[in-house]
Amino acid sequence: MNDIPVKNGIVIPAHEIEITASRSSGAGGQHVNRTDSRITVRWNVKNSSALTDDQRERILKNLHARLTQDGELIINNSTTRSQIQNKELALTQLALAISKALYVPKKRMKSKVPKAAKEARLESKKRHSDIKKIRGEKVSY
């Protein structure tokens, strides 16, 4: 098994990943009872040497619902009848989950209301006020 590239030069070493196969459920008839096609991938975030402390904190925070008490990220895949395809899909899911968890949103820059827009709003309010003022004036004949 090879190391798994995630993004921006982050690579998970193969020795940190534990892959196990087990019996899968679903379609496949008797084949499903005989083969271990379901793949479970385990990766311990807390003990990983591939991450900096910032990255580790970000992953622990963003994936807290998917992690075990020990900090392990567990991904199961049994979509196909092939163990090899399920293994590739599970490793892809792992890399995708980590890259999404490492996403840093851009800081929002406050936009300023243009002076012309402020003046136009005030002018509109003044015009509306004048119209209402005229409605209330008593007219003598």
C-alpha positions, 0 to 999 in steps of 0.5 A, a space after each residue: 500500500 502507498 502513502 495517501 496524498 491529501 492536499 497541499 503537500 500533506 501525505 498520510 504515511 501508509 504505516 499509520 493506516 489500518 485496513 481490515 476486510 469483513 463480510 459485506 451486506 447487500 446484493 451479491 447472493 451467495 457470493 456475499 456470504 463467502 467473501 470479505 469485500 467490506 473495507 474498514 479504514 482506521 486512521 488515528 488523527 491524534 497520533 499522526 506524524 503527517 499533521 502540524 498542530 494547527 492542522 490536527 486541531 482543525 481536523 479534531 474540531 471539524 470531524 469531532 462527530 466522526 472520530 472515536 474517543 481515541 481520535 480515530 477516524 473510521 471509514 467503511 466502504 462496501 459499495 461494490 462487490 470487489 474488495 480492491 475497488 472498496 479499498 480504493 473508494 475508502 482511501 479516497 473517502 478518507 483523503 476527501 474527508 481530511 481535505 474538507 476538514 482542513 479547509 480554512 474559510 476566507 475572512 470576510 471583508 466588511 464592505 462600505 456603503 458608498 457615499 452616493 448611496 447614502 445620500 440617495 437614501 436620505 434624499 428618498 426619505 426626505 421626498 417621502 416625508 414631504 409627500 406625507 407632510 402635504 397630505 396632512 395640510 388643510 386646504 381652505 377654499 
